[in-house]
Amino acid sequence: MSGFRFSPARTTAAGLLLAATSIANAQTYPAKPIRIISPYPAGGTTDIMARLVGPKLTEAWGQQVIVENRPGGNTIIGTEAMVKAPADGYTLLSILSSHVIVPNLAPTPYDVIRDFAAVATIASTQLVLVTHPSIPARNLRDFVAFAKSRPGQLNYGSGGSGTVTHLAGEFFNMQAGVKTQHIPYKGSIPALTDTVGGQIQMYYSPPIVAIGHIKSGRLIALASTGDTRLAALPTVPTTAEAGLKGFALNVWYGFLTQTAAPRPVIDKLNSEIARILALPDIREKLLSQGMDPFISTPDQFAALIKTDYAKYANIIKTAKIKLEQ
Protein backbone atom coordinates (compact mmCIF):
# COMPACT_ATOMS: atom_id res chain seq x y z
CA MET A 1 0.00 0.00 0.00
CA SER A 2 1.42 3.34 -1.03
CA GLY A 3 1.00 6.64 0.77
CA PHE A 4 2.51 8.77 3.51
CA ARG A 5 4.29 6.92 6.28
CA PHE A 6 4.96 8.47 9.68
CA SER A 7 8.66 9.09 10.19
CA PRO A 8 9.92 9.93 13.68
CA ALA A 9 13.16 11.19 12.14
CA ARG A 10 11.31 13.58 9.88
CA THR A 11 9.13 14.77 12.79
CA THR A 12 12.18 15.37 14.97
CA ALA A 13 13.96 17.23 12.18
CA ALA A 14 10.92 19.43 11.58
CA GLY A 15 10.70 20.21 15.29
CA LEU A 16 14.37 21.12 15.46
CA LEU A 17 14.03 23.34 12.40
CA LEU A 18 11.05 25.13 13.94
CA ALA A 19 12.91 25.64 17.22
CA ALA A 20 15.96 26.97 15.40
CA THR A 21 13.79 29.37 13.42
CA SER A 22 12.12 30.66 16.61
CA ILE A 23 15.49 31.26 18.25
CA ALA A 24 16.77 33.06 15.15
CA ASN A 25 13.65 35.26 15.13
CA ALA A 26 14.19 36.11 18.79
CA GLN A 27 17.81 37.07 18.13
CA THR A 28 16.78 39.56 15.44
CA TYR A 29 13.67 40.74 17.32
CA PRO A 30 12.57 43.47 17.04
CA ALA A 31 13.25 44.18 13.38
CA LYS A 32 10.30 46.58 13.01
CA PRO A 33 8.10 48.80 15.23
CA ILE A 34 6.13 47.23 18.07
CA ARG A 35 2.47 48.10 18.63
CA ILE A 36 0.90 48.13 22.09
CA ILE A 37 -2.90 48.20 22.06
CA SER A 38 -4.70 49.66 25.07
CA PRO A 39 -8.41 48.74 25.09
CA TYR A 40 -9.11 51.90 27.12
CA PRO A 41 -9.09 55.66 26.35
CA ALA A 42 -5.89 57.70 26.43
CA GLY A 43 -4.89 58.80 29.92
CA GLY A 44 -6.21 55.71 31.68
CA THR A 45 -4.05 53.37 33.71
CA THR A 46 -3.32 50.79 31.01
CA ASP A 47 -2.40 53.63 28.67
CA ILE A 48 -0.06 55.09 31.31
CA MET A 49 1.60 51.72 31.85
CA ALA A 50 2.16 51.24 28.13
CA ARG A 51 3.62 54.73 27.74
CA LEU A 52 5.88 54.21 30.75
CA VAL A 53 7.44 51.02 29.40
CA GLY A 54 7.24 51.76 25.66
CA PRO A 55 9.91 54.51 25.48
CA LYS A 56 12.33 52.36 27.46
CA LEU A 57 11.89 49.52 24.98
CA THR A 58 12.59 52.00 22.17
CA GLU A 59 15.76 53.17 23.93
CA ALA A 60 16.97 49.60 24.40
CA TRP A 61 16.13 48.21 20.97
CA GLY A 62 16.07 51.21 18.64
CA GLN A 63 12.62 50.37 17.29
CA GLN A 64 9.62 52.62 17.76
CA VAL A 65 6.95 51.42 20.18
CA ILE A 66 3.53 52.73 19.19
CA VAL A 67 0.70 52.88 21.75
CA GLU A 68 -2.71 52.60 20.11
CA ASN A 69 -5.89 53.28 22.10
CA ARG A 70 -8.84 51.15 21.02
CA PRO A 71 -11.57 51.73 23.66
CA GLY A 72 -15.15 50.53 23.60
CA GLY A 73 -17.20 47.38 23.83
CA ASN A 74 -16.17 46.72 27.44
CA THR A 75 -12.54 46.31 26.23
CA ILE A 76 -13.61 43.75 23.61
CA ILE A 77 -12.84 46.01 20.61
CA GLY A 78 -9.18 46.53 21.47
CA THR A 79 -8.68 43.01 22.75
CA GLU A 80 -10.11 41.42 19.60
CA ALA A 81 -7.88 43.66 17.47
CA MET A 82 -4.83 42.20 19.21
CA VAL A 83 -6.06 38.63 18.75
CA LYS A 84 -6.50 39.22 15.00
CA ALA A 85 -3.02 40.73 14.55
CA PRO A 86 -0.15 38.60 13.19
CA ALA A 87 1.14 36.23 15.87
CA ASP A 88 4.74 37.39 15.68
CA GLY A 89 5.19 39.21 18.99
CA TYR A 90 5.02 42.65 17.40
CA THR A 91 1.54 43.37 18.80
CA LEU A 92 1.00 43.49 22.56
CA LEU A 93 -2.09 44.16 24.64
CA SER A 94 -1.86 46.37 27.72
CA ILE A 95 -4.29 44.97 30.28
CA LEU A 96 -5.32 45.03 33.90
CA SER A 97 -7.30 42.60 36.03
CA SER A 98 -10.53 43.43 34.18
CA HIS A 99 -9.27 41.24 31.35
CA VAL A 100 -10.39 38.15 33.29
CA ILE A 101 -13.66 39.71 34.47
CA VAL A 102 -15.45 40.65 31.24
CA PRO A 103 -15.63 37.05 29.87
CA ASN A 104 -17.36 36.03 33.12
CA LEU A 105 -20.13 38.49 32.38
CA ALA A 106 -20.79 38.20 28.65
CA PRO A 107 -19.75 36.17 25.60
CA THR A 108 -16.54 37.38 23.95
CA PRO A 109 -15.18 36.62 20.45
CA TYR A 110 -12.07 35.13 22.08
CA ASP A 111 -11.16 32.75 24.87
CA VAL A 112 -9.51 34.63 27.73
CA ILE A 113 -7.20 31.71 28.54
CA ARG A 114 -6.66 29.90 25.23
CA ASP A 115 -6.13 32.86 22.89
CA PHE A 116 -3.50 34.79 24.84
CA ALA A 117 0.10 34.32 25.88
CA ALA A 118 1.21 36.05 29.06
CA VAL A 119 4.25 38.24 28.45
CA ALA A 120 4.95 40.17 31.64
CA THR A 121 3.32 41.84 34.59
CA ILE A 122 4.20 45.51 35.09
CA ALA A 123 2.68 46.77 38.31
CA SER A 124 0.16 46.02 41.01
CA THR A 125 -1.87 48.35 43.13
CA GLN A 126 -5.10 48.70 45.04
CA LEU A 127 -8.07 50.98 44.62
CA VAL A 128 -8.96 54.12 46.58
CA LEU A 129 -12.54 54.96 47.47
CA VAL A 130 -12.87 58.65 46.66
CA THR A 131 -15.90 60.89 47.06
CA HIS A 132 -16.85 64.39 45.99
CA PRO A 133 -16.26 66.96 48.77
CA SER A 134 -20.01 67.72 48.87
CA ILE A 135 -20.58 64.36 50.58
CA PRO A 136 -20.70 65.13 54.34
CA ALA A 137 -18.45 62.26 55.39
CA ARG A 138 -14.71 62.32 56.00
CA ASN A 139 -14.21 58.71 57.06
CA LEU A 140 -15.53 55.36 55.91
CA ARG A 141 -17.81 54.70 58.90
CA ASP A 142 -19.61 58.01 58.42
CA PHE A 143 -19.87 57.41 54.69
CA VAL A 144 -21.45 53.97 55.18
CA ALA A 145 -23.98 55.52 57.57
CA PHE A 146 -24.69 58.30 55.06
CA ALA A 147 -25.17 55.79 52.23
CA LYS A 148 -27.48 53.62 54.34
CA SER A 149 -29.68 56.63 54.99
CA ARG A 150 -30.04 57.19 51.24
CA PRO A 151 -30.49 53.79 49.59
CA GLY A 152 -30.17 53.98 45.82
CA GLN A 153 -29.49 57.72 45.84
CA LEU A 154 -25.68 57.68 45.55
CA ASN A 155 -23.99 56.87 42.25
CA TYR A 156 -20.58 55.31 41.84
CA GLY A 157 -18.64 55.42 38.61
CA SER A 158 -16.56 52.70 37.01
CA GLY A 159 -14.17 52.40 34.10
CA GLY A 160 -16.84 50.33 32.34
CA SER A 161 -19.20 47.46 32.97
CA GLY A 162 -17.26 44.41 34.03
CA THR A 163 -14.14 46.27 35.14
CA VAL A 164 -12.45 45.89 38.51
CA THR A 165 -13.90 49.24 39.55
CA HIS A 166 -17.39 47.93 38.74
CA LEU A 167 -16.90 44.80 40.81
CA ALA A 168 -15.42 46.88 43.63
CA GLY A 169 -18.65 48.88 43.84
CA GLU A 170 -20.87 45.80 43.93
CA PHE A 171 -18.56 44.07 46.41
CA PHE A 172 -18.68 47.19 48.61
CA ASN A 173 -22.49 47.17 48.49
CA MET A 174 -22.46 43.55 49.67
CA GLN A 175 -19.90 43.99 52.43
CA ALA A 176 -21.16 47.34 53.77
CA GLY A 177 -24.85 46.57 53.43
CA VAL A 178 -25.58 49.64 51.31
CA LYS A 179 -27.19 50.22 47.93
CA THR A 180 -25.37 52.52 45.52
CA GLN A 181 -26.03 52.76 41.79
CA HIS A 182 -23.49 51.84 39.13
CA ILE A 183 -22.72 54.35 36.36
CA PRO A 184 -20.38 52.82 33.74
CA TYR A 185 -17.94 55.00 31.77
CA LYS A 186 -15.55 54.28 28.92
CA GLY A 187 -12.40 54.29 31.01
CA SER A 188 -11.09 55.56 34.34
CA ILE A 189 -10.51 59.18 33.27
CA PRO A 190 -14.15 59.98 32.33
CA ALA A 191 -15.36 58.36 35.58
CA LEU A 192 -12.84 60.30 37.64
CA THR A 193 -13.64 63.55 35.82
CA ASP A 194 -17.33 63.26 36.65
CA THR A 195 -16.54 62.46 40.29
CA VAL A 196 -14.39 65.59 40.50
CA GLY A 197 -17.18 67.56 38.83
CA GLY A 198 -19.84 66.23 41.19
CA GLN A 199 -21.92 64.51 38.51
CA ILE A 200 -21.44 61.28 40.47
CA GLN A 201 -20.65 60.98 44.15
CA MET A 202 -18.03 58.24 44.40
CA TYR A 203 -15.48 56.17 42.53
CA TYR A 204 -13.15 53.27 43.36
CA SER A 205 -10.18 54.79 41.61
CA PRO A 206 -6.75 53.51 40.65
CA PRO A 207 -4.37 55.71 42.70
CA ILE A 208 -2.30 56.68 39.67
CA VAL A 209 -5.09 58.86 38.26
CA ALA A 210 -6.57 60.16 41.54
CA ILE A 211 -3.60 61.18 43.70
CA GLY A 212 -3.31 64.70 42.27
CA HIS A 213 -7.03 65.37 42.90
CA ILE A 214 -6.81 63.93 46.42
CA LYS A 215 -3.83 66.09 47.36
CA SER A 216 -5.51 69.22 45.94
CA GLY A 217 -8.70 68.56 47.91
CA ARG A 218 -10.90 68.11 44.85
CA LEU A 219 -11.58 64.54 46.01
CA ILE A 220 -11.81 62.99 49.48
CA ALA A 221 -10.01 59.65 49.95
CA LEU A 222 -11.85 57.49 52.48
CA ALA A 223 -9.94 54.19 52.27
CA SER A 224 -7.70 52.02 50.14
CA THR A 225 -8.57 48.42 49.30
CA GLY A 226 -5.25 46.68 50.03
CA ASP A 227 -3.80 44.93 53.05
CA THR A 228 -1.41 47.81 53.80
CA ARG A 229 -1.55 51.56 53.28
CA LEU A 230 -0.33 53.06 50.05
CA ALA A 231 3.12 54.63 50.34
CA ALA A 232 1.91 57.54 48.20
CA LEU A 233 -1.11 58.11 50.50
CA PRO A 234 0.15 57.22 53.99
CA THR A 235 -2.67 59.02 55.83
CA VAL A 236 -5.42 57.10 54.03
CA PRO A 237 -6.44 53.98 56.01
CA THR A 238 -7.15 50.60 54.49
CA THR A 239 -10.76 49.44 54.40
CA ALA A 240 -9.98 47.02 57.25
CA GLU A 241 -8.48 49.81 59.35
CA ALA A 242 -11.50 51.96 58.57
CA GLY A 243 -13.86 49.30 59.91
CA LEU A 244 -14.85 47.28 56.85
CA LYS A 245 -13.43 43.78 57.24
CA GLY A 246 -13.18 41.32 54.36
CA PHE A 247 -13.09 43.95 51.63
CA ALA A 248 -9.75 43.73 49.84
CA LEU A 249 -9.07 44.09 46.11
CA ASN A 250 -5.73 44.35 44.35
CA VAL A 251 -5.25 45.22 40.71
CA TRP A 252 -2.45 44.06 38.42
CA TYR A 253 -1.28 45.39 35.06
CA GLY A 254 0.59 43.58 32.33
CA PHE A 255 1.17 42.77 28.67
CA LEU A 256 -0.23 39.90 26.62
CA THR A 257 0.30 38.74 23.05
CA GLN A 258 -1.09 35.94 20.89
CA THR A 259 -0.76 32.33 21.98
CA ALA A 260 1.03 31.41 18.73
CA ALA A 261 3.73 34.08 19.17
CA PRO A 262 7.24 32.53 19.37
CA ARG A 263 8.16 31.68 22.95
CA PRO A 264 11.75 32.95 22.56
CA VAL A 265 10.33 36.35 21.55
CA ILE A 266 8.01 36.33 24.59
CA ASP A 267 10.94 35.48 26.85
CA LYS A 268 13.01 38.29 25.34
CA LEU A 269 10.21 40.78 25.95
CA ASN A 270 9.77 39.54 29.51
CA SER A 271 13.46 39.84 30.28
CA GLU A 272 13.68 43.40 28.94
CA ILE A 273 10.51 44.53 30.74
CA ALA A 274 11.86 43.08 34.01
CA ARG A 275 15.06 45.08 33.50
CA ILE A 276 13.04 48.25 32.86
CA LEU A 277 10.93 47.79 35.99
CA ALA A 278 14.10 47.56 38.08
CA LEU A 279 15.36 50.95 36.86
CA PRO A 280 15.37 53.53 39.70
CA ASP A 281 13.45 56.17 37.72
CA ILE A 282 10.72 53.72 36.71
CA ARG A 283 10.39 52.37 40.27
CA GLU A 284 10.12 55.92 41.61
CA LYS A 285 7.47 56.88 39.07
CA LEU A 286 5.37 53.82 39.93
CA LEU A 287 5.74 54.17 43.70
CA SER A 288 4.93 57.90 43.63
CA GLN A 289 1.64 57.08 41.91
CA GLY A 290 0.59 54.37 44.33
CA MET A 291 1.82 51.49 42.18
CA ASP A 292 4.25 48.70 43.05
CA PRO A 293 6.62 47.32 40.37
CA PHE A 294 5.46 43.75 39.73
CA ILE A 295 7.95 41.44 38.02
CA SER A 296 7.01 37.88 37.05
CA THR A 297 7.85 35.25 34.47
CA PRO A 298 5.40 34.48 31.65
CA ASP A 299 4.44 31.23 33.37
CA GLN A 300 3.81 32.97 36.71
CA PHE A 301 1.67 35.58 34.98
CA ALA A 302 -0.31 32.88 33.16
CA ALA A 303 -0.99 31.15 36.49
CA LEU A 304 -2.18 34.43 38.03
CA ILE A 305 -4.57 35.00 35.14
CA LYS A 306 -6.14 31.57 35.66
CA THR A 307 -6.41 32.05 39.42
CA ASP A 308 -8.06 35.47 39.18
CA TYR A 309 -10.39 34.31 36.42
CA ALA A 310 -11.81 31.75 38.86
CA LYS A 311 -11.85 34.22 41.78
CA TYR A 312 -13.83 36.89 39.95
CA ALA A 313 -16.20 34.28 38.53
CA ASN A 314 -17.09 33.40 42.11
CA ILE A 315 -17.65 37.06 43.11
CA ILE A 316 -19.82 37.67 40.04
CA LYS A 317 -21.92 34.61 40.73
CA THR A 318 -22.35 35.36 44.42
CA ALA A 319 -23.24 39.04 43.85
CA LYS A 320 -25.41 38.18 40.82
CA ILE A 321 -23.69 40.87 38.79
CA LYS A 322 -24.96 41.49 35.28
CA LEU A 323 -23.13 43.29 32.48
CA GLU A 324 -24.69 46.69 31.80
CA GLN A 325 -24.67 47.75 28.15
C-alpha positions in Angstrom: 0.0 0.0 0.0 1.4 3.3 -1.0 1.0 6.6 0.8 2.5 8.8 3.5 4.3 6.9 6.3 5.0 8.5 9.7 8.7 9.1 10.2 9.9 9.9 13.7 13.2 11.2 12.1 11.3 13.6 9.9 9.1 14.8 12.8 12.2 15.4 15.0 14.0 17.2 12.2 10.9 19.4 11.6 10.7 20.2 15.3 14.4 21.1 15.5 14.0 23.3 12.4 11.0 25.1 13.9 12.9 25.6 17.2 16.0 27.0 15.4 13.8 29.4 13.4 12.1 30.7 16.6 15.5 31.3 18.3 16.8 33.1 15.2 13.7 35.3 15.1 14.2 36.1 18.8 17.8 37.1 18.1 16.8 39.6 15.4 13.7 40.7 17.3 12.6 43.5 17.0 13.2 44.2 13.4 10.3 46.6 13.0 8.1 48.8 15.2 6.1 47.2 18.1 2.5 48.1 18.6 0.9 48.1 22.1 -2.9 48.2 22.1 -4.7 49.7 25.1 -8.4 48.7 25.1 -9.1 51.9 27.1 -9.1 55.7 26.3 -5.9 57.7 26.4 -4.9 58.8 29.9 -6.2 55.7 31.7 -4.0 53.4 33.7 -3.3 50.8 31.0 -2.4 53.6 28.7 -0.1 55.1 31.3 1.6 51.7 31.9 2.2 51.2 28.1 3.6 54.7 27.7 5.9 54.2 30.7 7.4 51.0 29.4 7.2 51.8 25.7 9.9 54.5 25.5 12.3 52.4 27.5 11.9 49.5 25.0 12.6 52.0 22.2 15.8 53.2 23.9 17.0 49.6 24.4 16.1 48.2 21.0 16.1 51.2 18.6 12.6 50.4 17.3 9.6 52.6 17.8 7.0 51.4 20.2 3.5 52.7 19.2 0.7 52.9 21.7 -2.7 52.6 20.1 -5.9 53.3 22.1 -8.8 51.1 21.0 -11.6 51.7 23.7 -15.2 50.5 23.6 -17.2 47.4 23.8 -16.2 46.7 27.4 -12.5 46.3 26.2 -13.6 43.8 23.6 -12.8 46.0 20.6 -9.2 46.5 21.5 -8.7 43.0 22.8 -10.1 41.4 19.6 -7.9 43.7 17.5 -4.8 42.2 19.2 -6.1 38.6 18.7 -6.5 39.2 15.0 -3.0 40.7 14.5 -0.2 38.6 13.2 1.1 36.2 15.9 4.7 37.4 15.7 5.2 39.2 19.0 5.0 42.7 17.4 1.5 43.4 18.8 1.0 43.5 22.6 -2.1 44.2 24.6 -1.9 46.4 27.7 -4.3 45.0 30.3 -5.3 45.0 33.9 -7.3 42.6 36.0 -10.5 43.4 34.2 -9.3 41.2 31.3 -10.4 38.2 33.3 -13.7 39.7 34.5 -15.4 40.6 31.2 -15.6 37.1 29.9 -17.4 36.0 33.1 -20.1 38.5 32.4 -20.8 38.2 28.7 -19.7 36.2 25.6 -16.5 37.4 23.9 -15.2 36.6 20.5 -12.1 35.1 22.1 -11.2 32.7 24.9 -9.5 34.6 27.7 -7.2 31.7 28.5 -6.7 29.9 25.2 -6.1 32.9 22.9 -3.5 34.8 24.8 0.1 34.3 25.9 1.2 36.0 29.1 4.2 38.2 28.4 4.9 40.2 31.6 3.3 41.8 34.6 4.2 45.5 35.1 2.7 46.8 38.3 0.2 46.0 41.0 -1.9 48.4 43.1 -5.1 48.7 45.0 -8.1 51.0 44.6 -9.0 54.1 46.6 -12.5 55.0 47.5 -12.9 58.7 46.7 -15.9 60.9 47.1 -16.9 64.4 46.0 -16.3 67.0 48.8 -20.0 67.7 48.9 -20.6 64.4 50.6 -20.7 65.1 54.3 -18.5 62.3 55.4 -14.7 62.3 56.0 -14.2 58.7 57.1 -15.5 55.4 55.9 -17.8 54.7 58.9 -19.6 58.0 58.4 -19.9 57.4 54.7 -21.4 54.0 55.2 -24.0 55.5 57.6 -24.7 58.3 55.1 -25.2 55.8 52.2 -27.5 53.6 54.3 -29.7 56.6 55.0 -30.0 57.2 51.2 -30.5 53.8 49.6 -30.2 54.0 45.8 -29.5 57.7 45.8 -25.7 57.7 45.6 -24.0 56.9 42.3 -20.6 55.3 41.8 -18.6 55.4 38.6 -16.6 52.7 37.0 -14.2 52.4 34.1 -16.8 50.3 32.3 -19.2 47.5 33.0 -17.3 44.4 34.0 -14.1 46.3 35.1 -12.4 45.9 38.5 -13.9 49.2 39.5 -17.4 47.9 38.7 -16.9 44.8 40.8 -15.4 46.9 43.6 -18.6 48.9 43.8 -20.9 45.8 43.9 -18.6 44.1 46.4 -18.7 47.2 48.6 -22.5 47.2 48.5 -22.5 43.6 49.7 -19.9 44.0 52.4 -21.2 47.3 53.8 -24.9 46.6 53.4 -25.6 49.6 51.3 -27.2 50.2 47.9 -25.4 52.5 45.5 -26.0 52.8 41.8 -23.5 51.8 39.1 -22.7 54.4 36.4 -20.4 52.8 33.7 -17.9 55.0 31.8 -15.6 54.3 28.9 -12.4 54.3 31.0 -11.1 55.6 34.3 -10.5 59.2 33.3 -14.1 60.0 32.3 -15.4 58.4 35.6 -12.8 60.3 37.6 -13.6 63.6 35.8 -17.3 63.3 36.6 -16.5 62.5 40.3 -14.4 65.6 40.5 -17.2 67.6 38.8 -19.8 66.2 41.2 -21.9 64.5 38.5 -21.4 61.3 40.5 -20.7 61.0 44.1 -18.0 58.2 44.4 -15.5 56.2 42.5 -13.1 53.3 43.4 -10.2 54.8 41.6 -6.7 53.5 40.7 -4.4 55.7 42.7 -2.3 56.7 39.7 -5.1 58.9 38.3 -6.6 60.2 41.5 -3.6 61.2 43.7 -3.3 64.7 42.3 -7.0 65.4 42.9 -6.8 63.9 46.4 -3.8 66.1 47.4 -5.5 69.2 45.9 -8.7 68.6 47.9 -10.9 68.1 44.8 -11.6 64.5 46.0 -11.8 63.0 49.5 -10.0 59.7 49.9 -11.8 57.5 52.5 -9.9 54.2 52.3 -7.7 52.0 50.1 -8.6 48.4 49.3 -5.3 46.7 50.0 -3.8 44.9 53.1 -1.4 47.8 53.8 -1.6 51.6 53.3 -0.3 53.1 50.1 3.1 54.6 50.3 1.9 57.5 48.2 -1.1 58.1 50.5 0.2 57.2 54.0 -2.7 59.0 55.8 -5.4 57.1 54.0 -6.4 54.0 56.0 -7.1 50.6 54.5 -10.8 49.4 54.4 -10.0 47.0 57.3 -8.5 49.8 59.4 -11.5 52.0 58.6 -13.9 49.3 59.9 -14.9 47.3 56.8 -13.4 43.8 57.2 -13.2 41.3 54.4 -13.1 43.9 51.6 -9.8 43.7 49.8 -9.1 44.1 46.1 -5.7 44.3 44.4 -5.3 45.2 40.7 -2.4 44.1 38.4 -1.3 45.4 35.1 0.6 43.6 32.3 1.2 42.8 28.7 -0.2 39.9 26.6 0.3 38.7 23.1 -1.1 35.9 20.9 -0.8 32.3 22.0 1.0 31.4 18.7 3.7 34.1 19.2 7.2 32.5 19.4 8.2 31.7 23.0 11.8 33.0 22.6 10.3 36.4 21.6 8.0 36.3 24.6 10.9 35.5 26.9 13.0 38.3 25.3 10.2 40.8 26.0 9.8 39.5 29.5 13.5 39.8 30.3 13.7 43.4 28.9 10.5 44.5 30.7 11.9 43.1 34.0 15.1 45.1 33.5 13.0 48.2 32.9 10.9 47.8 36.0 14.1 47.6 38.1 15.4 51.0 36.9 15.4 53.5 39.7 13.4 56.2 37.7 10.7 53.7 36.7 10.4 52.4 40.3 10.1 55.9 41.6 7.5 56.9 39.1 5.4 53.8 39.9 5.7 54.2 43.7 4.9 57.9 43.6 1.6 57.1 41.9 0.6 54.4 44.3 1.8 51.5 42.2 4.2 48.7 43.1 6.6 47.3 40.4 5.5 43.8 39.7 7.9 41.4 38.0 7.0 37.9 37.0 7.8 35.2 34.5 5.4 34.5 31.6 4.4 31.2 33.4 3.8 33.0 36.7 1.7 35.6 35.0 -0.3 32.9 33.2 -1.0 31.1 36.5 -2.2 34.4 38.0 -4.6 35.0 35.1 -6.1 31.6 35.7 -6.4 32.1 39.4 -8.1 35.5 39.2 -10.4 34.3 36.4 -11.8 31.8 38.9 -11.8 34.2 41.8 -13.8 36.9 39.9 -16.2 34.3 38.5 -17.1 33.4 42.1 -17.6 37.1 43.1 -19.8 37.7 40.0 -21.9 34.6 40.7 -22.3 35.4 44.4 -23.2 39.0 43.8 -25.4 38.2 40.8 -23.7 40.9 38.8 -25.0 41.5 35.3 -23.1 43.3 32.5 -24.7 46.7 31.8 -24.7 47.8 28.1 
